[in-house]
Amino acid sequence: MPTIFICDDETEILRYLDKLLQASGYKVETFSRGLDMLARLTAAESAPCDAILQDVRMPDMDGLQILDNITKRWPELPVVIMTAHGTIDDAINAIKQGAYDYITKPFPKEKLLGMLERVLDHQRLAQENRQLREELHRGAAGSDDIVFRSEAFRKVYDLTLQVAESDANILVMGESGTGKELIAAALHRNSPRRNKPFVSLNCAALSDTLLESQLFGHIRGAFTGAVMNQKGLLEEADGGTLFLDEIGDVSPAVQAKLLRVTQEKDFIVLGSTRTRKVDVRFVAATNKDLMNEVKEGRFREDLYYRLNVISITLPPLRERREDIEPLARHFLALTTRRMKKDVRDIDEAALQTLLQYDWPGNVRELENVMERAVILARTNTITPALLPLGTRRDTVAATPEPTPLVALDEIERRHITSVLKETGFNKSRAAAILGISRKTLDRKIAEYGLT
């Protein structure tokens, strides 16, 4: 039963809300003084309620001061501000100060109860996200949040742990989707900087101006649109680790500025003339051949060697097929927990489909495939019909048998037949898997004479 604290100096409001919320299934505690509620919160070992209804005007202590105390000590505890029409400006200031929302008096009970329901839904989602993050950090078999069984990846992970204790800059290389950011995070978690910030930036996602602003920060007026001072990620990461993803896409101008930071441990904020010192460990990642980029003149050689004190190369998923099953089961468990669906297993045929596929998108593609399969699943088992994969497996030793050439409509007929059989001729489910409407499926069934 959710617990709601109500703080208001009007006795009638307290009595009305107490009666209304208890009748709606809530446990309620009321306070006519802000100091009394703060004392009750402080006396508990953890936050003793799920949400707070707080009047913005209190006789003993300003409502915004009460809010400030709550957001500093219990930042995840949602506070809804109750206000009269004449004090809406105070309510807006409360939102800026961290309140979840505000509601004006007099309020209909439906509006209040609807808002509380949204607040508690938000709390439940936040709690589930925290639990999921904790599980990811605990990971599988004590290996942080990195799941593997193969010897190829064990060598990568052992090297990661070995070099994490050093303060050297690391270059992580590998195809897209192989888990470069996970390795960067593991380097940070196992380093002496673990209690300091881990800050991540995708260099390919931003223009030069925005990238410089994000990295180095800017002062007001440094460029068009810079309406206020902004601290850069270098300062945010001070004492910790800065992960620069897709470093191979950084322009020569930004490369030059990064070189200075890696060499001198200082930088200049955009629009300023003052040098600022910073203590940051750099972990950079790329899916490009960075040495070739150096030879082609697209990447600075001196920056390359500054960032590549130690390199870690991640093998693609097709080269560590032993990891496909544990990863698939890992993503299955995470997705079912998040979606609250009872999908527990992967049948043998579906598992073989996963193992035979080449995974050009690597682990990220596998995660997406498992999420899609869980969404479409109508039973507690993942079957091949839920996996939109071919069976592409490149091998050098074996020469595949030539595939008979058939018409395109014959391929479509076979695929529709296969999906219909797999779903027990459940047309709605088959249409969803095929990505077509039920009406289109009925037309195809009639066209191909399928029964």
PLY file of the C-alpha trace (Angstrom):
ply
format ascii 1.0
element vertex 451
property float x
property float y
property float z
element edge 450
property int vertex1
property int vertex2
end_header
0.00 0.00 0.00
1.63 3.30 -1.08
2.20 5.89 1.66
1.50 9.57 1.01
2.68 12.43 3.26
0.47 15.54 3.20
1.78 18.85 4.54
-0.66 21.78 4.77
-1.54 24.30 7.50
-5.28 24.18 6.69
-6.98 21.60 8.93
-9.93 21.14 6.57
-7.63 20.39 3.62
-5.75 17.80 5.69
-8.98 16.14 6.85
-10.42 16.06 3.31
-7.28 14.64 1.70
-6.76 12.09 4.49
-10.29 10.74 4.02
-10.11 10.80 0.20
-6.75 9.07 -0.12
-7.44 6.40 2.50
-10.71 5.58 0.72
-8.67 5.25 -2.50
-6.31 2.66 -1.00
-3.44 4.85 0.23
-1.82 4.99 3.65
-1.69 8.63 4.74
0.27 10.72 7.25
-0.63 14.40 7.68
1.45 17.33 8.97
0.40 20.90 9.70
4.02 22.10 10.02
6.84 21.63 7.55
9.41 21.11 10.31
7.37 18.21 11.72
7.35 16.45 8.33
11.08 16.98 7.87
11.69 15.55 11.35
9.59 12.50 10.47
11.54 12.00 7.23
14.88 12.43 8.98
14.04 9.95 11.74
13.45 7.14 9.26
16.37 5.07 7.94
15.05 5.45 4.38
12.31 7.57 2.82
9.17 6.44 4.74
6.71 7.47 2.03
6.20 7.10 -1.71
5.16 10.70 -2.48
4.50 14.05 -0.78
1.69 16.57 -1.25
3.18 19.87 -0.05
1.48 23.27 0.31
3.61 26.07 -1.13
2.79 28.47 1.74
3.46 27.31 5.32
3.59 29.44 8.50
6.68 27.92 10.09
8.84 27.36 7.00
8.56 28.42 3.37
7.31 25.60 1.14
10.22 26.08 -1.27
12.66 25.70 1.65
10.96 22.44 2.61
11.20 21.29 -1.01
14.89 22.22 -1.12
15.57 20.09 1.98
13.71 17.13 0.49
15.34 17.25 -2.96
18.82 17.47 -1.44
18.40 14.59 1.02
15.89 12.40 -0.83
16.31 13.38 -4.52
14.21 10.47 -5.81
11.19 11.22 -3.57
8.50 12.95 -5.72
6.89 16.12 -4.33
3.65 17.56 -5.72
3.13 21.22 -4.80
-0.38 22.35 -3.83
-1.01 26.00 -4.54
-3.77 28.61 -4.78
-4.26 30.51 -8.05
-2.45 33.54 -6.64
0.77 31.62 -6.01
1.25 29.81 -9.33
4.58 31.62 -9.82
5.79 29.94 -6.64
4.65 26.59 -8.01
6.56 27.15 -11.25
9.66 28.01 -9.22
9.11 24.79 -7.29
9.12 22.80 -10.56
12.44 24.41 -11.48
13.71 23.48 -8.01
12.88 19.80 -8.45
9.17 19.31 -7.66
7.48 16.58 -9.72
4.41 18.72 -10.53
1.90 21.15 -9.01
-1.87 21.22 -8.60
-4.04 24.26 -7.91
-6.68 24.49 -5.19
-9.53 23.70 -5.22
-8.82 20.52 -7.17
-11.31 17.83 -8.31
-10.62 14.50 -6.68
-10.28 12.80 -10.10
-7.48 15.18 -11.06
-5.63 14.64 -7.78
-5.97 10.85 -7.87
-4.88 10.77 -11.53
-1.80 12.81 -10.72
-0.89 10.55 -7.77
-1.24 7.50 -10.02
1.18 9.06 -12.52
3.61 9.94 -9.72
3.62 6.39 -8.35
3.95 4.89 -11.85
6.98 7.14 -12.33
8.39 5.90 -9.01
7.88 2.26 -9.97
9.63 2.76 -13.30
12.51 4.59 -11.61
12.87 1.75 -9.09
12.85 -0.87 -11.86
15.51 1.10 -13.78
17.68 1.30 -10.66
17.34 -2.44 -10.11
18.15 -3.14 -13.76
21.25 -0.93 -13.60
22.37 -2.72 -10.44
21.88 -6.11 -12.12
23.83 -4.93 -15.16
26.67 -3.76 -12.93
26.67 -7.06 -11.06
26.57 -8.81 -14.43
27.00 -12.49 -15.16
29.23 -14.66 -12.96
30.76 -11.59 -11.36
32.06 -10.26 -14.67
30.63 -6.74 -14.38
27.82 -6.50 -16.95
29.71 -8.37 -19.67
28.36 -11.79 -20.64
30.64 -14.28 -22.38
31.67 -17.92 -22.55
34.25 -17.91 -25.34
37.99 -18.03 -24.85
38.39 -15.23 -27.42
36.43 -12.79 -25.30
37.93 -14.05 -22.05
41.33 -12.91 -23.31
39.83 -9.47 -24.03
38.27 -9.29 -20.57
41.43 -10.46 -18.80
43.42 -7.76 -20.62
40.77 -5.19 -19.64
41.15 -6.05 -15.94
44.94 -6.12 -16.23
45.25 -2.62 -17.69
42.37 -1.06 -15.72
44.58 -0.38 -12.68
46.97 1.73 -14.74
46.30 5.34 -15.65
47.24 4.85 -19.31
44.94 5.98 -22.12
43.24 3.07 -23.89
42.09 2.65 -27.50
39.24 0.14 -27.92
38.76 -1.13 -31.47
36.09 -3.31 -33.03
33.10 -3.40 -35.33
29.93 -1.50 -34.44
27.87 -3.27 -31.80
30.69 -5.39 -30.31
30.47 -3.75 -26.87
33.19 -1.10 -26.88
31.37 1.11 -24.38
30.91 -1.85 -22.02
34.66 -2.42 -22.07
35.26 1.30 -21.42
32.87 1.18 -18.46
34.61 -1.97 -17.13
37.97 -0.21 -17.39
36.59 2.63 -15.29
34.84 0.42 -12.70
38.00 -1.57 -12.07
40.33 1.43 -11.94
41.43 3.68 -9.03
39.10 6.29 -10.57
36.00 4.14 -9.96
34.49 6.60 -7.47
34.85 9.51 -9.88
32.69 10.26 -12.95
32.54 8.09 -16.06
31.48 10.40 -18.89
30.64 9.18 -22.40
30.47 11.14 -25.67
29.65 9.93 -29.18
31.90 12.08 -31.35
30.19 11.10 -34.62
26.79 12.38 -33.49
27.74 16.07 -33.27
28.93 18.83 -35.58
32.36 20.35 -34.94
30.97 23.36 -33.07
28.69 21.27 -30.86
31.43 18.70 -30.25
33.88 21.39 -29.12
31.20 22.95 -26.92
30.35 19.57 -25.36
34.00 18.73 -24.73
35.47 22.04 -23.62
32.41 24.01 -22.56
31.73 27.59 -23.55
31.06 30.97 -22.05
28.09 33.14 -22.90
28.43 34.72 -26.35
31.18 32.36 -27.53
29.11 31.59 -30.64
25.61 32.16 -31.97
23.16 30.50 -29.61
25.52 30.43 -26.61
23.14 32.25 -24.26
24.73 31.06 -21.02
27.93 29.55 -19.65
28.18 25.77 -20.00
30.62 23.41 -18.35
32.22 20.92 -20.76
32.50 17.16 -20.36
36.24 17.45 -19.68
35.42 19.30 -16.47
32.55 16.91 -15.72
34.96 13.98 -16.00
37.71 15.60 -13.87
39.31 12.90 -11.74
37.51 10.19 -13.68
37.29 8.71 -17.18
36.18 10.31 -20.45
35.01 7.82 -23.08
35.23 9.18 -26.64
33.25 6.89 -28.92
33.84 7.02 -32.71
37.06 8.99 -32.25
37.93 8.32 -35.90
35.21 10.77 -36.98
36.68 13.79 -35.16
37.80 16.69 -37.40
41.46 17.83 -37.57
40.62 21.03 -35.64
39.15 19.12 -32.70
41.99 16.58 -32.90
44.50 19.39 -32.35
42.66 20.57 -29.24
42.38 17.03 -27.91
46.11 16.55 -28.40
46.80 19.50 -26.10
44.61 18.03 -23.36
46.27 14.61 -23.59
49.74 16.18 -23.47
49.41 19.18 -21.14
46.34 18.17 -19.10
44.82 21.60 -19.66
42.40 23.26 -22.08
40.66 26.56 -22.84
36.89 26.96 -22.67
35.36 28.25 -25.94
35.22 32.05 -25.84
37.63 32.28 -22.91
41.35 32.98 -22.66
41.94 31.27 -19.32
43.60 27.85 -19.18
41.96 25.23 -16.98
43.68 22.13 -15.58
41.99 18.77 -15.72
42.86 15.21 -14.63
41.16 12.79 -17.01
41.88 9.30 -18.26
40.91 8.92 -21.92
39.34 5.77 -23.32
38.69 6.15 -27.05
36.86 3.76 -29.36
36.55 3.37 -33.11
35.27 0.91 -35.71
37.77 2.29 -38.24
41.34 1.20 -38.99
42.85 4.21 -37.22
46.40 3.43 -38.36
45.17 3.53 -41.95
43.43 6.85 -41.18
46.83 8.14 -40.02
48.50 6.97 -43.25
45.76 8.63 -45.30
46.27 11.90 -43.42
42.80 11.96 -41.85
43.93 11.39 -38.27
46.86 12.95 -36.43
49.68 10.51 -35.78
50.69 12.21 -32.51
47.14 12.01 -31.16
46.90 8.38 -32.26
49.91 7.44 -30.15
48.68 9.54 -27.23
45.37 7.70 -27.17
46.76 4.28 -28.11
49.07 3.66 -25.17
47.34 0.29 -24.86
44.89 -1.12 -27.42
42.07 -3.60 -26.88
40.50 -5.22 -29.96
37.05 -6.77 -29.65
36.27 -9.79 -31.87
32.97 -9.69 -33.81
30.20 -11.97 -32.59
30.57 -14.31 -35.59
34.10 -15.12 -34.34
32.91 -16.02 -30.84
29.80 -18.08 -31.48
30.03 -19.69 -28.03
28.79 -16.36 -26.66
25.59 -16.23 -28.74
23.51 -18.51 -26.50
24.45 -16.93 -23.12
24.00 -13.46 -24.59
20.60 -14.37 -26.08
19.42 -15.79 -22.75
20.79 -12.73 -20.95
18.84 -10.36 -23.24
15.76 -12.60 -22.96
15.84 -12.30 -19.15
16.39 -8.53 -19.21
13.64 -7.90 -21.76
11.03 -10.13 -20.10
11.70 -8.50 -16.75
11.37 -5.03 -18.25
8.21 -5.87 -20.20
6.74 -8.11 -17.49
6.17 -10.95 -19.97
6.38 -14.65 -19.15
8.78 -15.76 -21.90
11.24 -18.19 -20.33
13.02 -20.21 -22.98
14.42 -20.47 -26.52
13.56 -23.69 -28.32
16.29 -25.73 -29.98
15.37 -24.76 -33.55
15.40 -21.05 -32.66
18.73 -21.49 -30.91
20.20 -23.10 -34.02
18.88 -20.17 -36.09
20.70 -17.76 -33.78
23.92 -19.80 -33.88
23.98 -20.05 -37.69
23.45 -16.36 -38.36
26.46 -14.12 -39.09
25.39 -11.11 -36.93
26.70 -8.19 -39.01
25.35 -5.87 -36.28
27.05 -7.96 -33.58
25.80 -7.96 -29.97
23.61 -4.90 -30.50
21.76 -6.67 -33.30
21.29 -9.77 -31.14
19.82 -7.61 -28.35
17.35 -6.02 -30.79
16.37 -9.40 -32.23
15.64 -10.82 -28.77
13.62 -7.75 -27.80
11.52 -8.07 -30.97
10.99 -11.78 -30.33
9.75 -11.15 -26.78
7.35 -8.44 -27.99
5.81 -10.78 -30.59
5.84 -13.96 -28.46
2.42 -15.38 -27.56
3.78 -18.36 -25.62
6.56 -18.70 -23.06
9.10 -19.94 -25.65
10.99 -18.20 -28.46
10.53 -20.05 -31.77
12.22 -19.60 -35.19
9.19 -17.77 -36.59
9.89 -14.93 -34.13
13.43 -14.47 -35.45
13.65 -12.48 -38.72
17.02 -13.95 -39.66
18.54 -15.77 -42.58
21.13 -18.46 -41.97
24.14 -16.66 -43.38
27.29 -18.26 -42.09
30.46 -17.61 -44.05
32.89 -20.50 -44.00
36.05 -20.93 -45.97
36.43 -24.69 -45.59
32.99 -25.71 -46.80
31.53 -24.95 -50.22
27.75 -24.58 -50.02
25.47 -26.56 -52.28
24.06 -24.41 -55.12
20.63 -23.01 -54.26
17.91 -23.84 -56.80
16.63 -20.74 -58.54
12.92 -20.14 -57.89
10.47 -17.33 -58.57
10.04 -14.58 -55.99
6.37 -15.44 -55.40
7.38 -19.04 -54.63
9.77 -17.81 -51.93
6.97 -15.65 -50.50
4.53 -18.58 -50.57
6.97 -20.85 -48.71
7.71 -18.22 -46.09
4.04 -17.45 -45.42
3.31 -21.19 -45.21
6.16 -21.64 -42.71
4.94 -18.80 -40.48
1.34 -20.02 -40.59
2.43 -23.52 -39.56
4.63 -22.13 -36.76
1.74 -20.07 -35.37
-0.83 -22.86 -35.65
-2.56 -20.89 -38.42
-3.20 -17.97 -36.04
-3.68 -15.33 -38.73
-3.37 -12.28 -36.47
-0.08 -13.48 -34.99
1.25 -14.58 -38.40
0.43 -11.17 -39.90
2.28 -9.43 -37.05
5.37 -11.61 -37.58
5.27 -11.09 -41.35
4.86 -7.34 -40.92
1.68 -7.17 -43.03
-1.98 -6.45 -42.29
-4.49 -9.21 -41.60
-6.34 -8.19 -44.77
-3.16 -8.58 -46.86
-2.49 -11.98 -45.29
-6.02 -13.17 -46.13
-5.45 -12.08 -49.73
-2.11 -13.96 -49.90
-3.69 -17.11 -48.43
-6.38 -17.03 -51.09
-3.87 -16.20 -53.84
-1.58 -19.13 -52.96
-4.39 -21.52 -52.00
-3.01 -22.08 -48.51
-5.06 -24.11 -46.04
0 1
1 2
2 3
3 4
4 5
5 6
6 7
7 8
8 9
9 10
10 11
11 12
12 13
13 14
14 15
15 16
16 17
17 18
18 19
19 20
20 21
21 22
22 23
23 24
24 25
25 26
26 27
27 28
28 29
29 30
30 31
31 32
32 33
33 34
34 35
35 36
36 37
37 38
38 39
39 40
40 41
41 42
42 43
43 44
44 45
45 46
46 47
47 48
48 49
49 50
50 51
51 52
52 53
53 54
54 55
55 56
56 57
57 58
58 59
59 60
60 61
61 62
62 63
63 64
64 65
65 66
66 67
67 68
68 69
69 70
70 71
71 72
72 73
73 74
74 75
75 76
76 77
77 78
78 79
79 80
80 81
81 82
82 83
83 84
84 85
85 86
86 87
87 88
88 89
89 90
90 91
91 92
92 93
93 94
94 95
95 96
96 97
97 98
98 99
99 100
100 101
101 102
102 103
103 104
104 105
105 106
106 107
107 108
108 109
109 110
110 111
111 112
112 113
113 114
114 115
115 116
116 117
117 118
118 119
119 120
120 121
121 122
122 123
123 124
124 125
125 126
126 127
127 128
128 129
129 130
130 131
131 132
132 133
133 134
134 135
135 136
136 137
137 138
138 139
139 140
140 141
141 142
142 143
143 144
144 145
145 146
146 147
147 148
148 149
149 150
150 151
151 152
152 153
153 154
154 155
155 156
156 157
157 158
158 159
159 160
160 161
161 162
162 163
163 164
164 165
165 166
166 167
167 168
168 169
169 170
170 171
171 172
172 173
173 174
174 175
175 176
176 177
177 178
178 179
179 180
180 181
181 182
182 183
183 184
184 185
185 186
186 187
187 188
188 189
189 190
190 191
191 192
192 193
193 194
194 195
195 196
196 197
197 198
198 199
199 200
200 201
201 202
202 203
203 204
204 205
205 206
206 207
207 208
208 209
209 210
210 211
211 212
212 213
213 214
214 215
215 216
216 217
217 218
218 219
219 220
220 221
221 222
222 223
223 224
224 225
225 226
226 227
227 228
228 229
229 230
230 231
231 232
232 233
233 234
234 235
235 236
236 237
237 238
238 239
239 240
240 241
241 242
242 243
243 244
244 245
245 246
246 247
247 248
248 249
249 250
250 251
251 252
252 253
253 254
254 255
255 256
256 257
257 258
258 259
259 260
260 261
261 262
262 263
263 264
264 265
265 266
266 267
267 268
268 269
269 270
270 271
271 272
272 273
273 274
274 275
275 276
276 277
277 278
278 279
279 280
280 281
281 282
282 283
283 284
284 285
285 286
286 287
287 288
288 289
289 290
290 291
291 292
292 293
293 294
294 295
295 296
296 297
297 298
298 299
299 300
300 301
301 302
302 303
303 304
304 305
305 306
306 307
307 308
308 309
309 310
310 311
311 312
312 313
313 314
314 315
315 316
316 317
317 318
318 319
319 320
320 321
321 322
322 323
323 324
324 325
325 326
326 327
327 328
328 329
329 330
330 331
331 332
332 333
333 334
334 335
335 336
336 337
337 338
338 339
339 340
340 341
341 342
342 343
343 344
344 345
345 346
346 347
347 348
348 349
349 350
350 351
351 352
352 353
353 354
354 355
355 356
356 357
357 358
358 359
359 360
360 361
361 362
362 363
363 364
364 365
365 366
366 367
367 368
368 369
369 370
370 371
371 372
372 373
373 374
374 375
375 376
376 377
377 378
378 379
379 380
380 381
381 382
382 383
383 384
384 385
385 386
386 387
387 388
388 389
389 390
390 391
391 392
392 393
393 394
394 395
395 396
396 397
397 398
398 399
399 400
400 401
401 402
402 403
403 404
404 405
405 406
406 407
407 408
408 409
409 410
410 411
411 412
412 413
413 414
414 415
415 416
416 417
417 418
418 419
419 420
420 421
421 422
422 423
423 424
424 425
425 426
426 427
427 428
428 429
429 430
430 431
431 432
432 433
433 434
434 435
435 436
436 437
437 438
438 439
439 440
440 441
441 442
442 443
443 444
444 445
445 446
446 447
447 448
448 449
449 450
